Amino acid sequence: MKERPTKRRFTNYYFRQHQYATSGSFMRLMALVMIAAGCGPLASPTPTPTDVIYADCWVYFNLSAWEDQDGDGVRADGEPPLEGVEITLGGYYAHAFAGPTGSTDDNGMLSIDTWSPGGCFGDYEITATAPDGYEPTTDTFVTVLEDDIVSEHEFGFRLAVGE
């Protein structure tokens, strides 16, 4: 009587559970794939946990400027936005995507998005420069402290006296 060849079975748990019969070359290939994928003896060691985890910090500054028609430094209903106010963001971690400076648009708005690697460290400085023919009615320099990040600031300007 002729002896029948026996089929070999891959001894991995997955293949034992599903009863896949495999050829010898396929078994060797699967073993190499599983070892390379970290399922075998070549798996990398478990990372050592740390006490502190730092994440990158994203801060969004929404800045606006308006024409302060009554010159009181408080934005009132009906006072129009002011286009063309140059705003500069400063500070050690003031990495702005579109650059650290910009101008307000026709709605008097400017948004500056910043990124700080490894956490929210350090203070930011925001400086607004009046367009030609205007003078400030509010502070044009604001320091934003790292512990109290306020991302919305308004700057008022009125027509310069004698203009």
C-alpha contacts under 8 A as a table, 3 or more apart, distances in Angstrom:
res1	aa1	res2	aa2	distance
7	K	21	A	6.61
7	K	22	T	7.34
7	K	23	S	7.46
8	R	21	A	6.44
8	R	22	T	6.28
8	R	23	S	6.64
8	R	24	G	7.07
9	R	15	F	7.68
9	R	16	R	7.53
9	R	19	Q	7.67
9	R	20	Y	6.81
9	R	21	A	5.11
9	R	22	T	5.80
9	R	23	S	7.94
10	F	15	F	6.07
10	F	16	R	7.01
10	F	20	Y	7.59
10	F	21	A	7.23
10	F	22	T	6.60
10	F	27	M	6.00
11	T	15	F	6.64
11	T	16	R	6.04
12	N	15	F	5.44
12	N	16	R	6.12
13	Y	16	R	5.06
13	Y	17	Q	6.06
14	Y	17	Q	5.30
14	Y	18	H	6.38
15	F	18	H	5.18
15	F	19	Q	5.63
15	F	20	Y	5.49
16	R	19	Q	5.01
16	R	20	Y	7.00
22	T	26	F	6.25
22	T	27	M	6.23
23	S	26	F	5.29
23	S	27	M	6.17
24	G	27	M	5.05
24	G	28	R	6.35
25	S	28	R	5.18
25	S	29	L	6.24
26	F	29	L	5.04
26	F	30	M	6.11
27	M	30	M	5.15
27	M	31	A	6.12
28	R	31	A	5.08
28	R	32	L	6.29
29	L	32	L	5.20
29	L	33	V	6.25
30	M	33	V	4.99
30	M	34	M	6.08
31	A	34	M	5.20
31	A	35	I	6.12
32	L	35	I	5.12
32	L	36	A	6.07
33	V	36	A	5.12
33	V	37	A	6.10
34	M	37	A	5.00
34	M	38	G	6.40
34	M	39	C	5.10
34	M	40	G	6.25
35	I	38	G	5.30
35	I	39	C	5.23
35	I	40	G	4.36
35	I	41	P	6.53
35	I	42	L	5.98
35	I	43	A	7.13
36	A	39	C	7.35
36	A	40	G	7.65
36	A	42	L	7.11
36	A	43	A	7.76
37	A	40	G	7.84
37	A	43	A	7.66
38	G	41	P	7.57
38	G	42	L	6.26
38	G	43	A	4.18
38	G	44	S	6.97
39	C	42	L	7.76
39	C	43	A	6.37
40	G	43	A	5.92
50	T	53	I	6.98
54	Y	118	G	5.15
54	Y	119	G	5.80
55	A	117	P	7.37
55	A	118	G	5.03
55	A	119	G	5.28
56	D	115	W	7.07
56	D	116	S	5.82
56	D	117	P	4.66
56	D	118	G	4.51
56	D	119	G	4.78
56	D	120	C	7.34
57	C	115	W	5.67
57	C	116	S	4.98
57	C	117	P	6.38
57	C	118	G	6.81
57	C	119	G	4.80
57	C	120	C	5.10
58	W	113	D	7.21
58	W	114	T	5.69
58	W	115	W	4.73
58	W	116	S	6.52
58	W	120	C	7.85
59	V	113	D	5.97
59	V	114	T	5.22
59	V	115	W	6.55
59	V	151	S	7.35
60	Y	111	S	6.99
60	Y	112	I	5.88
60	Y	113	D	4.48
60	Y	114	T	6.22
60	Y	151	S	6.08
61	F	111	S	5.55
61	F	112	I	5.11
61	F	113	D	6.28
61	F	150	V	7.98
61	F	151	S	4.41
61	F	152	E	5.84
61	F	153	H	7.80
62	N	109	M	7.28
62	N	110	L	6.09
62	N	111	S	4.56
62	N	112	I	6.67
62	N	151	S	5.94
62	N	152	E	4.80
62	N	153	H	6.68
63	L	109	M	5.77
63	L	110	L	5.15
63	L	111	S	6.02
63	L	151	S	7.90
63	L	152	E	5.66
63	L	153	H	5.01
63	L	154	E	5.84
63	L	155	F	7.92
64	S	81	P	7.79
64	S	104	T	6.96
64	S	108	G	5.28
64	S	109	M	4.43
64	S	110	L	6.22
64	S	153	H	6.47
64	S	154	E	4.78
64	S	155	F	6.25
65	A	81	P	5.97
65	A	82	L	5.37
65	A	83	E	7.47
65	A	85	V	6.96
65	A	104	T	7.11
65	A	108	G	5.00
65	A	109	M	6.64
65	A	154	E	5.59
65	A	155	F	4.64
65	A	156	G	5.64
65	A	157	F	7.47
66	W	75	R	7.45
66	W	79	E	6.76
66	W	80	P	5.74
66	W	81	P	4.06
66	W	82	L	4.47
66	W	108	G	6.24
66	W	154	E	7.79
66	W	155	F	6.58
66	W	156	G	5.15
66	W	157	F	6.35
67	E	79	E	6.04
67	E	80	P	5.64
67	E	81	P	5.95
67	E	82	L	5.46
67	E	156	G	5.98
67	E	157	F	5.13
67	E	158	R	5.41
67	E	159	L	7.83
68	D	71	G	5.14
68	D	72	D	7.10
68	D	73	G	6.64
68	D	74	V	7.44
68	D	75	R	6.62
68	D	79	E	6.26
68	D	80	P	7.93
68	D	137	T	7.10
68	D	156	G	5.44
68	D	157	F	5.28
68	D	158	R	4.95
69	Q	79	E	6.45
69	Q	158	R	5.83
69	Q	159	L	7.74
70	D	158	R	7.84
71	G	74	V	7.95
71	G	137	T	5.96
71	G	157	F	7.57
71	G	158	R	6.09
72	D	137	T	6.71
73	G	137	T	4.83
73	G	138	T	5.21
73	G	156	G	6.04
74	V	156	G	7.58
75	R	79	E	6.66
75	R	156	G	7.40
76	A	79	E	5.79
81	P	106	D	7.18
81	P	107	N	5.50
81	P	108	G	4.51
81	P	109	M	7.97
82	L	85	V	7.02
82	L	104	T	7.32
82	L	105	D	7.90
82	L	106	D	6.92
82	L	107	N	7.02
82	L	108	G	4.70
83	E	103	S	7.44
83	E	104	T	5.20
83	E	105	D	5.14
83	E	106	D	4.86
83	E	107	N	6.73
83	E	108	G	4.99
83	E	109	M	7.90
84	G	103	S	5.18
84	G	104	T	5.16
84	G	105	D	6.51
84	G	106	D	7.83
84	G	108	G	7.74
84	G	131	P	6.15
85	V	103	S	5.23
85	V	104	T	5.34
85	V	108	G	7.88
85	V	128	A	6.57
85	V	129	T	5.87
85	V	130	A	5.54
85	V	131	P	5.52
86	E	101	T	7.07
86	E	102	G	5.73
86	E	103	S	4.47
86	E	104	T	6.79
86	E	128	A	5.68
86	E	129	T	5.09
86	E	130	A	6.96
86	E	131	P	7.41
87	I	101	T	5.53
87	I	102	G	5.45
87	I	103	S	5.97
87	I	104	T	7.67
87	I	126	I	6.91
87	I	127	T	5.53
87	I	128	A	4.42
87	I	129	T	6.30
88	T	100	P	5.72
88	T	101	T	4.27
88	T	102	G	6.67
88	T	126	I	5.72
88	T	127	T	5.16
88	T	128	A	6.55
89	L	94	A	6.52
89	L	100	P	5.04
89	L	101	T	6.16
89	L	124	Y	6.91
89	L	125	E	5.74
89	L	126	I	4.73
89	L	127	T	6.60
90	G	94	A	5.60
90	G	100	P	7.01
90	G	124	Y	5.63
90	G	125	E	4.80
90	G	126	I	6.29
91	G	94	A	5.14
91	G	122	G	7.21
91	G	123	D	6.02
91	G	124	Y	4.65
91	G	125	E	5.89
92	Y	122	G	6.60
92	Y	123	D	7.46
92	Y	124	Y	7.60
93	Y	115	W	7.34
93	Y	116	S	5.41
93	Y	121	F	7.37
93	Y	122	G	6.76
93	Y	123	D	7.94
93	Y	124	Y	7.69
94	A	100	P	6.95
94	A	114	T	6.14
94	A	115	W	7.16
94	A	116	S	7.23
94	A	124	Y	6.78
95	H	99	G	7.40
95	H	100	P	6.90
95	H	114	T	5.27
95	H	115	W	5.55
95	H	116	S	6.73
96	A	99	G	4.98
96	A	100	P	5.17
96	A	112	I	6.40
96	A	113	D	5.55
96	A	114	T	4.35
96	A	115	W	6.60
97	F	100	P	7.75
97	F	112	I	7.57
97	F	113	D	6.17
97	F	114	T	6.39
97	F	115	W	7.87
98	A	101	T	7.89
98	A	112	I	7.42
98	A	113	D	7.87
99	G	102	G	7.51
100	P	112	I	7.56
102	G	110	L	7.14
103	S	110	L	6.56
104	T	107	N	7.38
104	T	108	G	4.93
104	T	109	M	4.82
104	T	110	L	4.86
105	D	108	G	5.15
105	D	109	M	5.48
105	D	110	L	6.61
106	D	109	M	7.45
116	S	119	G	6.17
116	S	120	C	6.28
116	S	121	F	7.52
117	P	120	C	7.93
120	C	146	E	6.55
121	F	146	E	6.04
122	G	145	L	7.13
122	G	146	E	5.37
123	D	143	T	6.97
123	D	144	V	5.65
123	D	145	L	4.64
123	D	146	E	4.98
124	Y	143	T	5.82
124	Y	144	V	4.99
124	Y	145	L	6.57
124	Y	146	E	7.56
125	E	141	F	7.01
125	E	142	V	5.70
125	E	143	T	4.56
125	E	144	V	6.09
126	I	140	T	7.82
126	I	141	F	5.66
126	I	142	V	5.13
126	I	143	T	6.45
126	I	144	V	7.74
127	T	140	T	5.55
127	T	141	F	4.52
127	T	142	V	6.54
128	A	140	T	4.95
128	A	141	F	6.55
128	A	155	F	7.22
129	T	140	T	6.95
130	A	133	G	8.00
130	A	134	Y	5.78
130	A	135	E	6.09
130	A	136	P	6.58
130	A	157	F	6.92
131	P	134	Y	5.77
133	G	159	L	5.95
133	G	160	A	5.55
133	G	163	E	6.43
134	Y	157	F	5.96
134	Y	158	R	5.36
134	Y	159	L	4.43
134	Y	160	A	4.74
135	E	157	F	5.37
135	E	158	R	5.58
135	E	159	L	6.27
135	E	160	A	5.24
136	P	139	D	7.14
136	P	140	T	6.97
136	P	155	F	7.65
136	P	156	G	5.94
136	P	157	F	4.28
136	P	158	R	6.43
137	T	155	F	7.75
137	T	156	G	5.27
137	T	157	F	5.23
137	T	158	R	6.71
138	T	155	F	5.90
138	T	156	G	5.41
138	T	157	F	7.28
139	D	142	V	7.13
139	D	155	F	7.10
140	T	155	F	6.59
144	V	148	D	6.94
144	V	149	I	5.84
144	V	150	V	6.80
145	L	148	D	5.31
145	L	149	I	5.95
146	E	149	I	5.76
150	V	153	H	7.80
159	L	163	E	6.53
160	A	163	E	5.47
